[in-house]
Amino acid sequence: MASTTPRLLRLLALLQDRAYTGRELAERLGVTDRTLRQDIQRLRELGYPVHAGRGAVGGYRLGRGATMPPLLLDDDEAVAVAVAVGLAEDGSTGIADIAEHVTKALGKLDQILPKRLQRKVSALRDATAIGPATTGSREPDAPVPAAVLTTLAGAIRDGATVRIAEAGAASSVEIEPYRLINWQRRWYLVAYSLEDHSWRAIPVARVLRAETSSRRFAARSLPDDDLVAFVMRHIATTGWRVQARVTVLAPAETVIARINPAVGVVEPVDADTCVLYTGADALETIAIYLSMLMMDFRVDGPPELVAHIRTLGRRYTEAVANA
């Protein structure tokens, strides 16, 4: 039988997972029913509301109390919470008055995380930059396995090359990883490809496997002093499923002031006209972006976007025809 304190912590960890019958708990802890009842009472005295049910489907479960008692997290849960709180501290929540509480919570987590977990969290935090905040329509999420992120972050920290396998690629490639960028709940990796000797902004959601090698590399001159801006330009020009070219009847500086760098790249034509290269995962999203410009424009392509906006124009016209 384990000593009382470790046994109580084990019991608490079990109850925070799901409900158990008394027999299940006693067997898992290796104690008698009487000892289990005593341990349940000790948890209640410590402020944990342990509820007991009767009958065939009865058992013990952890309920809600009047105060917030301490939580027990396993390794993966602790890393996940620390990373999520760290991203929130960087402003990705969009909630103005939460920053102070997020910082305090992160400080408490940092203080108690074991060194092996702190190393993972610190590597990911130090290797990550946050993309600019955006308004309006948001693209669908692109989930990334935590193991891939931690592998890439560790390689960035150690200056080690990584061999990655990407979805749709015929073979894996070796890269030098430099920076992770988190934008709109999507992840991108700024890396130098040793296969074609080019700088890339790789969508991490497309990385199926990432394996760190024993090879170390000397840092190269970066493609841009601002790697977030580098990724934003990549997203705007190549990072979307649908690309569009739009002539905007307004000065380039006026258009640039109205859009996010990830929404598009603007090139001046003359003093009163510019070209906007933009993209999204759907034609509908591009149409929304263009309507939010509040400027006159002409869609140069693709033909599918022209047809879609014609359909929208007809619907809007008919909607107000008798108004």
ROTI-340038 format. One record per residue (C-alpha): residue number from 0; chain; x, y, z. Coordinates in nm, 2 decimals. Layout:
N
+-----+------+--------+--------+--------+
| pos | unit |     px |     py |     pz |
+-----+------+--------+--------+--------+
| NUM |    A |      X |      Y |      Z |
...
+-----+------+--------+--------+--------+
This chain:
323
+-----+------+--------+--------+--------+
| pos | unit |     px |     py |     pz |
+-----+------+--------+--------+--------+
|   0 |    A |   0.00 |   0.00 |   0.00 |
|   1 |    A |   0.14 |   0.34 |  -0.10 |
|   2 |    A |   0.18 |   0.60 |   0.17 |
|   3 |    A |  -0.11 |   0.84 |   0.23 |
|   4 |    A |   0.00 |   1.15 |   0.04 |
|   5 |    A |   0.11 |   0.98 |  -0.29 |
|   6 |    A |  -0.20 |   0.77 |  -0.27 |
|   7 |    A |  -0.42 |   1.08 |  -0.24 |
|   8 |    A |  -0.26 |   1.24 |  -0.54 |
|   9 |    A |  -0.31 |   0.92 |  -0.74 |
|  10 |    A |  -0.67 |   0.91 |  -0.63 |
|  11 |    A |  -0.72 |   1.27 |  -0.73 |
|  12 |    A |  -0.56 |   1.22 |  -1.07 |
|  13 |    A |  -0.80 |   0.93 |  -1.13 |
|  14 |    A |  -1.11 |   1.13 |  -1.03 |
|  15 |    A |  -1.00 |   1.42 |  -1.25 |
|  16 |    A |  -1.01 |   1.18 |  -1.55 |
|  17 |    A |  -1.36 |   1.02 |  -1.51 |
|  18 |    A |  -1.60 |   0.86 |  -1.27 |
|  19 |    A |  -1.51 |   0.53 |  -1.10 |
|  20 |    A |  -1.68 |   0.27 |  -0.89 |
|  21 |    A |  -1.55 |   0.22 |  -0.54 |
|  22 |    A |  -1.43 |  -0.13 |  -0.64 |
|  23 |    A |  -1.24 |   0.01 |  -0.94 |
|  24 |    A |  -1.07 |   0.28 |  -0.73 |
|  25 |    A |  -0.98 |   0.03 |  -0.45 |
|  26 |    A |  -0.83 |  -0.21 |  -0.70 |
|  27 |    A |  -0.63 |   0.06 |  -0.88 |
|  28 |    A |  -0.49 |   0.20 |  -0.56 |
|  29 |    A |  -0.44 |  -0.14 |  -0.39 |
|  30 |    A |  -0.64 |  -0.05 |  -0.08 |
|  31 |    A |  -0.94 |  -0.18 |   0.11 |
|  32 |    A |  -1.28 |  -0.03 |   0.08 |
|  33 |    A |  -1.25 |   0.13 |   0.42 |
|  34 |    A |  -0.92 |   0.30 |   0.33 |
|  35 |    A |  -1.07 |   0.43 |   0.01 |
|  36 |    A |  -1.36 |   0.59 |   0.20 |
|  37 |    A |  -1.11 |   0.75 |   0.44 |
|  38 |    A |  -0.91 |   0.89 |   0.14 |
|  39 |    A |  -1.23 |   1.02 |  -0.02 |
|  40 |    A |  -1.31 |   1.20 |   0.30 |
|  41 |    A |  -0.95 |   1.35 |   0.32 |
|  42 |    A |  -1.00 |   1.49 |  -0.04 |
|  43 |    A |  -1.33 |   1.65 |   0.07 |
|  44 |    A |  -1.16 |   1.81 |   0.37 |
|  45 |    A |  -0.90 |   1.96 |   0.13 |
|  46 |    A |  -1.18 |   2.12 |  -0.07 |
|  47 |    A |  -1.23 |   1.86 |  -0.35 |
|  48 |    A |  -1.60 |   1.80 |  -0.40 |
|  49 |    A |  -1.61 |   1.42 |  -0.44 |
|  50 |    A |  -1.97 |   1.30 |  -0.51 |
|  51 |    A |  -2.08 |   0.95 |  -0.44 |
|  52 |    A |  -2.37 |   0.78 |  -0.63 |
|  53 |    A |  -2.56 |   0.47 |  -0.53 |
|  54 |    A |  -2.69 |   0.18 |  -0.72 |
|  55 |    A |  -2.56 |  -0.03 |  -1.01 |
|  56 |    A |  -2.43 |   0.28 |  -1.20 |
|  57 |    A |  -2.31 |   0.45 |  -0.88 |
|  58 |    A |  -1.96 |   0.55 |  -0.80 |
|  59 |    A |  -1.73 |   0.84 |  -0.72 |
|  60 |    A |  -1.68 |   1.15 |  -0.94 |
|  61 |    A |  -1.52 |   1.49 |  -0.89 |
|  62 |    A |  -1.78 |   1.77 |  -0.89 |
|  63 |    A |  -1.77 |   2.15 |  -0.89 |
|  64 |    A |  -1.70 |   2.33 |  -0.57 |
|  65 |    A |  -1.72 |   2.68 |  -0.44 |
|  66 |    A |  -1.35 |   2.74 |  -0.49 |
|  67 |    A |  -1.09 |   2.64 |  -0.75 |
|  68 |    A |  -0.88 |   2.35 |  -0.60 |
|  69 |    A |  -0.54 |   2.25 |  -0.74 |
|  70 |    A |  -0.54 |   2.04 |  -1.06 |
|  71 |    A |  -0.32 |   1.75 |  -1.15 |
|  72 |    A |  -0.19 |   1.74 |  -1.51 |
|  73 |    A |   0.01 |   1.47 |  -1.69 |
|  74 |    A |   0.31 |   1.56 |  -1.89 |
|  75 |    A |   0.13 |   1.61 |  -2.22 |
|  76 |    A |  -0.15 |   1.81 |  -2.06 |
|  77 |    A |   0.10 |   2.04 |  -1.87 |
|  78 |    A |   0.29 |   2.11 |  -2.19 |
|  79 |    A |  -0.03 |   2.18 |  -2.38 |
|  80 |    A |  -0.16 |   2.42 |  -2.12 |
|  81 |    A |   0.18 |   2.60 |  -2.09 |
|  82 |    A |   0.20 |   2.65 |  -2.47 |
|  83 |    A |  -0.16 |   2.77 |  -2.50 |
|  84 |    A |  -0.12 |   3.01 |  -2.22 |
|  85 |    A |   0.20 |   3.14 |  -2.37 |
|  86 |    A |   0.03 |   3.21 |  -2.70 |
|  87 |    A |  -0.25 |   3.39 |  -2.51 |
|  88 |    A |   0.02 |   3.60 |  -2.34 |
|  89 |    A |   0.14 |   3.71 |  -2.68 |
|  90 |    A |  -0.20 |   3.86 |  -2.76 |
|  91 |    A |  -0.36 |   3.59 |  -2.97 |
|  92 |    A |  -0.68 |   3.58 |  -2.76 |
|  93 |    A |  -0.80 |   3.93 |  -2.86 |
|  94 |    A |  -0.93 |   3.99 |  -2.51 |
|  95 |    A |  -0.81 |   4.33 |  -2.38 |
|  96 |    A |  -0.83 |   4.28 |  -2.00 |
|  97 |    A |  -0.70 |   3.92 |  -1.97 |
|  98 |    A |  -0.32 |   3.99 |  -2.02 |
|  99 |    A |  -0.24 |   4.03 |  -1.65 |
| 100 |    A |  -0.41 |   3.71 |  -1.54 |
| 101 |    A |  -0.25 |   3.52 |  -1.83 |
| 102 |    A |   0.10 |   3.64 |  -1.73 |
| 103 |    A |   0.04 |   3.53 |  -1.36 |
| 104 |    A |  -0.09 |   3.19 |  -1.47 |
| 105 |    A |   0.21 |   3.14 |  -1.70 |
| 106 |    A |   0.44 |   3.24 |  -1.41 |
| 107 |    A |   0.29 |   2.97 |  -1.19 |
| 108 |    A |   0.32 |   2.71 |  -1.46 |
| 109 |    A |   0.68 |   2.80 |  -1.53 |
| 110 |    A |   0.77 |   2.77 |  -1.16 |
| 111 |    A |   0.64 |   2.42 |  -1.12 |
| 112 |    A |   0.71 |   2.25 |  -1.46 |
| 113 |    A |   0.98 |   1.98 |  -1.44 |
| 114 |    A |   1.30 |   2.07 |  -1.63 |
| 115 |    A |   1.23 |   1.81 |  -1.90 |
| 116 |    A |   0.89 |   1.97 |  -1.97 |
| 117 |    A |   1.02 |   2.33 |  -1.93 |
| 118 |    A |   1.28 |   2.26 |  -2.19 |
| 119 |    A |   1.01 |   2.16 |  -2.44 |
| 120 |    A |   0.79 |   2.46 |  -2.36 |
| 121 |    A |   1.08 |   2.71 |  -2.37 |
| 122 |    A |   1.20 |   2.58 |  -2.70 |
| 123 |    A |   0.86 |   2.62 |  -2.86 |
| 124 |    A |   0.81 |   2.96 |  -2.70 |
| 125 |    A |   1.15 |   3.09 |  -2.80 |
| 126 |    A |   1.12 |   2.96 |  -3.16 |
| 127 |    A |   0.78 |   3.11 |  -3.22 |
| 128 |    A |   0.67 |   3.45 |  -3.35 |
| 129 |    A |   0.31 |   3.56 |  -3.36 |
| 130 |    A |   0.16 |   3.69 |  -3.69 |
| 131 |    A |  -0.04 |   4.01 |  -3.70 |
| 132 |    A |  -0.40 |   4.03 |  -3.57 |
| 133 |    A |  -0.67 |   4.04 |  -3.83 |
| 134 |    A |  -1.03 |   4.14 |  -3.85 |
| 135 |    A |  -1.32 |   4.01 |  -4.05 |
| 136 |    A |  -1.34 |   3.66 |  -4.20 |
| 137 |    A |  -1.09 |   3.40 |  -4.07 |
| 138 |    A |  -0.97 |   3.10 |  -4.26 |
| 139 |    A |  -1.04 |   2.75 |  -4.14 |
| 140 |    A |  -0.80 |   2.61 |  -3.88 |
| 141 |    A |  -0.52 |   2.38 |  -3.98 |
| 142 |    A |  -0.44 |   2.16 |  -3.68 |
| 143 |    A |  -0.07 |   2.06 |  -3.63 |
| 144 |    A |   0.05 |   1.76 |  -3.42 |
| 145 |    A |   0.22 |   1.87 |  -3.10 |
| 146 |    A |   0.50 |   1.62 |  -3.16 |
| 147 |    A |   0.59 |   1.79 |  -3.49 |
| 148 |    A |   0.59 |   2.14 |  -3.33 |
| 149 |    A |   0.81 |   2.03 |  -3.04 |
| 150 |    A |   1.05 |   1.85 |  -3.28 |
| 151 |    A |   1.09 |   2.16 |  -3.50 |
| 152 |    A |   1.12 |   2.39 |  -3.20 |
| 153 |    A |   1.39 |   2.18 |  -3.05 |
| 154 |    A |   1.58 |   2.17 |  -3.38 |
| 155 |    A |   1.56 |   2.55 |  -3.40 |
| 156 |    A |   1.70 |   2.58 |  -3.05 |
| 157 |    A |   1.98 |   2.33 |  -3.12 |
| 158 |    A |   2.07 |   2.46 |  -3.47 |
| 159 |    A |   2.01 |   2.11 |  -3.61 |
| 160 |    A |   1.88 |   2.01 |  -3.95 |
| 161 |    A |   1.55 |   1.83 |  -3.99 |
| 162 |    A |   1.43 |   1.58 |  -4.24 |
| 163 |    A |   1.06 |   1.64 |  -4.31 |
| 164 |    A |   0.80 |   1.45 |  -4.52 |
| 165 |    A |   0.53 |   1.68 |  -4.66 |
| 166 |    A |   0.18 |   1.58 |  -4.78 |
| 167 |    A |   0.19 |   1.53 |  -5.16 |
| 168 |    A |   0.57 |   1.53 |  -5.18 |
| 169 |    A |   0.74 |   1.23 |  -5.35 |
| 170 |    A |   1.02 |   1.22 |  -5.10 |
| 171 |    A |   1.14 |   1.38 |  -4.77 |
| 172 |    A |   1.37 |   1.68 |  -4.77 |
| 173 |    A |   1.64 |   1.81 |  -4.54 |
| 174 |    A |   1.60 |   2.16 |  -4.41 |
| 175 |    A |   1.76 |   2.41 |  -4.18 |
| 176 |    A |   1.48 |   2.54 |  -3.95 |
| 177 |    A |   1.49 |   2.90 |  -3.84 |
| 178 |    A |   1.16 |   3.02 |  -3.70 |
| 179 |    A |   0.80 |   2.91 |  -3.63 |
| 180 |    A |   0.53 |   3.16 |  -3.71 |
| 181 |    A |   0.18 |   3.13 |  -3.56 |
| 182 |    A |  -0.09 |   3.32 |  -3.74 |
| 183 |    A |  -0.47 |   3.28 |  -3.73 |
| 184 |    A |  -0.43 |   2.95 |  -3.55 |
| 185 |    A |  -0.21 |   2.82 |  -3.83 |
| 186 |    A |   0.16 |   2.74 |  -3.81 |
| 187 |    A |   0.44 |   2.81 |  -4.06 |
| 188 |    A |   0.81 |   2.72 |  -4.05 |
| 189 |    A |   1.07 |   2.95 |  -4.20 |
| 190 |    A |   1.34 |   2.72 |  -4.33 |
| 191 |    A |   1.62 |   2.69 |  -4.58 |
| 192 |    A |   1.58 |   2.39 |  -4.81 |
| 193 |    A |   1.91 |   2.19 |  -4.86 |
| 194 |    A |   1.74 |   2.02 |  -5.16 |
| 195 |    A |   1.69 |   2.32 |  -5.39 |
| 196 |    A |   1.88 |   2.58 |  -5.19 |
| 197 |    A |   1.59 |   2.82 |  -5.14 |
| 198 |    A |   1.41 |   2.99 |  -4.85 |
| 199 |    A |   1.07 |   2.85 |  -4.78 |
| 200 |    A |   0.77 |   2.93 |  -4.56 |
| 201 |    A |   0.63 |   2.58 |  -4.49 |
| 202 |    A |   0.28 |   2.52 |  -4.37 |
| 203 |    A |   0.34 |   2.29 |  -4.07 |
| 204 |    A |   0.00 |   2.13 |  -4.12 |
| 205 |    A |   0.14 |   1.97 |  -4.43 |
| 206 |    A |   0.44 |   1.82 |  -4.25 |
| 207 |    A |   0.36 |   1.45 |  -4.19 |
| 208 |    A |   0.69 |   1.36 |  -4.02 |
| 209 |    A |   0.98 |   1.56 |  -3.88 |
| 210 |    A |   1.30 |   1.39 |  -3.77 |
| 211 |    A |   1.59 |   1.58 |  -3.62 |
| 212 |    A |   1.93 |   1.48 |  -3.75 |
| 213 |    A |   2.27 |   1.49 |  -3.57 |
| 214 |    A |   2.39 |   1.75 |  -3.82 |
| 215 |    A |   2.44 |   2.11 |  -3.70 |
| 216 |    A |   2.44 |   2.41 |  -3.92 |
| 217 |    A |   2.58 |   2.77 |  -3.91 |
| 218 |    A |   2.30 |   3.03 |  -3.94 |
| 219 |    A |   2.27 |   3.19 |  -4.28 |
| 220 |    A |   2.18 |   3.55 |  -4.37 |
| 221 |    A |   1.80 |   3.56 |  -4.33 |
| 222 |    A |   1.57 |   3.63 |  -4.64 |
| 223 |    A |   1.42 |   3.92 |  -4.45 |
| 224 |    A |   1.49 |   4.11 |  -4.13 |
| 225 |    A |   1.13 |   4.05 |  -4.04 |
| 226 |    A |   1.05 |   3.68 |  -4.07 |
| 227 |    A |   0.68 |   3.74 |  -3.99 |
| 228 |    A |   0.66 |   3.97 |  -4.29 |
| 229 |    A |   0.84 |   3.71 |  -4.50 |
| 230 |    A |   0.57 |   3.45 |  -4.41 |
| 231 |    A |   0.29 |   3.70 |  -4.47 |
| 232 |    A |   0.41 |   3.77 |  -4.82 |
| 233 |    A |   0.44 |   3.40 |  -4.89 |
| 234 |    A |   0.09 |   3.34 |  -4.77 |
| 235 |    A |  -0.05 |   3.63 |  -4.98 |
| 236 |    A |   0.11 |   3.51 |  -5.30 |
| 237 |    A |   0.14 |   3.13 |  -5.28 |
| 238 |    A |  -0.01 |   3.01 |  -4.95 |
| 239 |    A |  -0.38 |   2.98 |  -5.05 |
| 240 |    A |  -0.58 |   2.74 |  -5.26 |
| 241 |    A |  -0.72 |   3.02 |  -5.47 |
| 242 |    A |  -0.52 |   3.31 |  -5.60 |
| 243 |    A |  -0.66 |   3.64 |  -5.75 |
| 244 |    A |  -0.54 |   3.95 |  -5.93 |
| 245 |    A |  -0.74 |   4.26 |  -5.88 |
| 246 |    A |  -0.69 |   4.61 |  -6.01 |
| 247 |    A |  -0.79 |   4.86 |  -5.74 |
| 248 |    A |  -0.88 |   5.22 |  -5.85 |
| 249 |    A |  -0.70 |   5.38 |  -5.56 |
| 250 |    A |  -0.34 |   5.47 |  -5.47 |
| 251 |    A |  -0.12 |   5.19 |  -5.36 |
| 252 |    A |  -0.05 |   5.35 |  -5.02 |
| 253 |    A |  -0.42 |   5.38 |  -4.95 |
| 254 |    A |  -0.48 |   5.01 |  -5.02 |
| 255 |    A |  -0.18 |   4.90 |  -4.82 |
| 256 |    A |  -0.32 |   5.09 |  -4.52 |
| 257 |    A |  -0.65 |   4.90 |  -4.54 |
| 258 |    A |  -0.53 |   4.54 |  -4.57 |
| 259 |    A |  -0.33 |   4.29 |  -4.37 |
| 260 |    A |   0.00 |   4.18 |  -4.53 |
| 261 |    A |  -0.13 |   3.83 |  -4.53 |
| 262 |    A |  -0.43 |   3.93 |  -4.73 |
| 263 |    A |  -0.24 |   4.05 |  -5.03 |
| 264 |    A |   0.06 |   4.22 |  -5.19 |
| 265 |    A |   0.01 |   4.56 |  -5.35 |
| 266 |    A |   0.20 |   4.69 |  -5.65 |
| 267 |    A |   0.14 |   5.05 |  -5.78 |
| 268 |    A |   0.04 |   5.11 |  -6.14 |
| 269 |    A |   0.02 |   5.49 |  -6.14 |
| 270 |    A |  -0.07 |   5.76 |  -5.89 |
| 271 |    A |  -0.44 |   5.65 |  -5.88 |
| 272 |    A |  -0.43 |   5.27 |  -5.95 |
| 273 |    A |  -0.26 |   4.96 |  -5.81 |
| 274 |    A |  -0.27 |   4.59 |  -5.85 |
| 275 |    A |  -0.36 |   4.36 |  -5.56 |
| 276 |    A |  -0.24 |   4.00 |  -5.56 |
| 277 |    A |  -0.45 |   3.81 |  -5.30 |
| 278 |    A |  -0.57 |   3.47 |  -5.21 |
| 279 |    A |  -0.78 |   3.25 |  -4.97 |
| 280 |    A |  -0.89 |   2.90 |  -4.93 |
| 281 |    A |  -1.22 |   2.98 |  -5.10 |
| 282 |    A |  -1.35 |   3.22 |  -5.37 |
| 283 |    A |  -1.62 |   3.34 |  -5.12 |
| 284 |    A |  -1.35 |   3.46 |  -4.88 |
| 285 |    A |  -1.18 |   3.67 |  -5.15 |
| 286 |    A |  -1.51 |   3.83 |  -5.24 |
| 287 |    A |  -1.56 |   3.92 |  -4.87 |
| 288 |    A |  -1.21 |   4.07 |  -4.85 |
| 289 |    A |  -1.28 |   4.28 |  -5.17 |
| 290 |    A |  -1.61 |   4.41 |  -5.04 |
| 291 |    A |  -1.44 |   4.52 |  -4.72 |
| 292 |    A |  -1.19 |   4.74 |  -4.91 |
| 293 |    A |  -1.47 |   4.99 |  -4.97 |
| 294 |    A |  -1.30 |   5.09 |  -5.29 |
| 295 |    A |  -1.37 |   5.05 |  -5.66 |
| 296 |    A |  -1.20 |   4.76 |  -5.82 |
| 297 |    A |  -1.18 |   4.53 |  -6.12 |
| 298 |    A |  -1.12 |   4.16 |  -6.10 |
| 299 |    A |  -0.86 |   4.05 |  -6.35 |
| 300 |    A |  -0.88 |   3.68 |  -6.26 |
| 301 |    A |  -0.94 |   3.40 |  -6.21 |
| 302 |    A |  -1.25 |   3.35 |  -6.42 |
| 303 |    A |  -1.42 |   3.16 |  -6.14 |
| 304 |    A |  -1.40 |   3.47 |  -5.91 |
| 305 |    A |  -1.54 |   3.69 |  -6.19 |
| 306 |    A |  -1.84 |   3.46 |  -6.22 |
| 307 |    A |  -1.89 |   3.44 |  -5.85 |
| 308 |    A |  -1.89 |   3.82 |  -5.80 |
| 309 |    A |  -2.13 |   3.86 |  -6.10 |
| 310 |    A |  -2.36 |   3.62 |  -5.92 |
| 311 |    A |  -2.33 |   3.82 |  -5.60 |
| 312 |    A |  -2.39 |   4.14 |  -5.79 |
| 313 |    A |  -2.71 |   4.00 |  -5.94 |
| 314 |    A |  -2.83 |   3.88 |  -5.59 |
| 315 |    A |  -2.76 |   4.22 |  -5.43 |
| 316 |    A |  -2.93 |   4.41 |  -5.71 |
| 317 |    A |  -3.24 |   4.19 |  -5.69 |
| 318 |    A |  -3.25 |   4.22 |  -5.31 |
| 319 |    A |  -3.29 |   4.60 |  -5.33 |
| 320 |    A |  -3.48 |   4.63 |  -5.66 |
| 321 |    A |  -3.81 |   4.71 |  -5.49 |
| 322 |    A |  -3.67 |   4.88 |  -5.18 |
+-----+------+--------+--------+--------+
